[in-house]
Amino acid sequence: MKINFQCEELTLSDQELGCTVIFSDSISADDQFKTIEEIMNSEEKYLLIQRTYPEEEYDPDFYYIESSETDTELSPKNKMIVSLSQEKFEIDWSGDHLEIGLNLTEQKLKDLMEILEVVFQERVIMKE
């Protein structure tokens, strides 16, 4: 399998309304200074994994995955199968597969692993 892209920036955000993990092949630039055309026609490669927490206690959580590399959505009952090391992140979902090259510090790897194992535990299967 080939690497789909090399991750230059990993963003981890766990807030009141949800948790987001973004792998990007470029460092974030200030989008407020870009034109709409520049944003819409960006060649940036990315993978976004998101869990939105429900407003009401008995409502289900919503899981979402989006990538520049595929249009495949995460079906409601499908799981994400993940393999993670300091050098590579592999993910399979709904019949699709991505490999992302990484260069993570020990702390960033630990933070990512914790989010995947705790926040996304219902939908992520970790491979050794």
N, C-alpha and C positions, 0 to 999 in steps of 0.2 A: 504494500500500500504506500502511496505517496503522501507527503505532507501537503495539506490543502493550503496552509499559510503559516508563517512564523508570527507568533504573538509578540507584539512589541509593548502592549499595554493590557494589563488585566485589572478590571474594575470589579470590586466586590462591594455591594451595598445592601445592607439588611436594615430596613427601616420599618416604621409602624404599619405601612400599607402593603409591604411586600419586600421580597429579596430579589436582587438582580445580579447576575454574573455576566460580564462581557469580556470576551477575548477579542482583541482588535490588532490588525497588522500595522497600525499607525498610532502615534501618540496623539491624544486629543488636542485639537486646535480649537480656538474660540469660534464656535459656529455663528455667533452673533455678527461677525464681520464678513461672513460668506454670503453670497447671493443664493437665492432659492435654487437656481440652476446648478450652482456648484455643489450644494448639498444633495440635490436629487440625482446628479450625475456622478457622484463620488465613486471612485474605484476601490474604496476601502473594503477590505475583507474582514468579516466579523462573525462571531457566534454569540447570541444572546440567549440566556436561559433565565426564566423568570417564574417566580411563585408570588401570586397576589393573595394576600390574606383577606378573608371575607369580612364584611362590615357587621353582619349578624352572626351570632355564635353558632347557629346550626346550618349556615350556608357552607357549601364546599369551597375549598381553596381552588384557585385556577392556576394551572401550569402552562407555560408557553415557551416555545423554542423558535428562534428565527436565525437564519444565516444568509450571508451573501452568496453562499455556495450552493444552496438548494432551496426549493420552495416547499419541501416536505414539512408538514405540521405535525405536532405531537398529538396523536389521537387521545381522547379522554381516558382510555384504559391502558394505553401503552406506557412502557417503562423506558427510561434512558439507561443504557448499559455503558458504564464509564471505566476507563483505565487511565490512571494518572501517575506521572512521575515528574521529576524536576525538568526533564527534557521534552516530554510529550504528553498531550491530552488527547485521548481517543474517545469518541462517543458514537453510539449506534442508537437510532430511534426510528420507529415507523418504517423500517426497511432501508434507512439511509445511514451513511457512515462518514465521519469527518475525522481527520487527524490534524492536530495543531501543534506546531513546534513551540516549546517553552524554554525559558531561561529564568526559572524562579529561584528566589531566595528560599531558605528553609522556612522562614516565617510565613512568606506568601503561600508556599505549598501547604503548610499546616492550616492556614486560614481557609484556603480553598477546599481542602479535604474536609474540614469541620463543617463548612456550609453545605457541601454535597451530602455528607453523612447525617447531619442533623436537620437542616432546613428542608432539604429535598429527599429525605429518607424514604418517603412514601413512593416516590417515582424514580429513584436512582438505584441501580444495582451496581455496586463497585466490584470490578474484576481485579484480581491480584496480578 
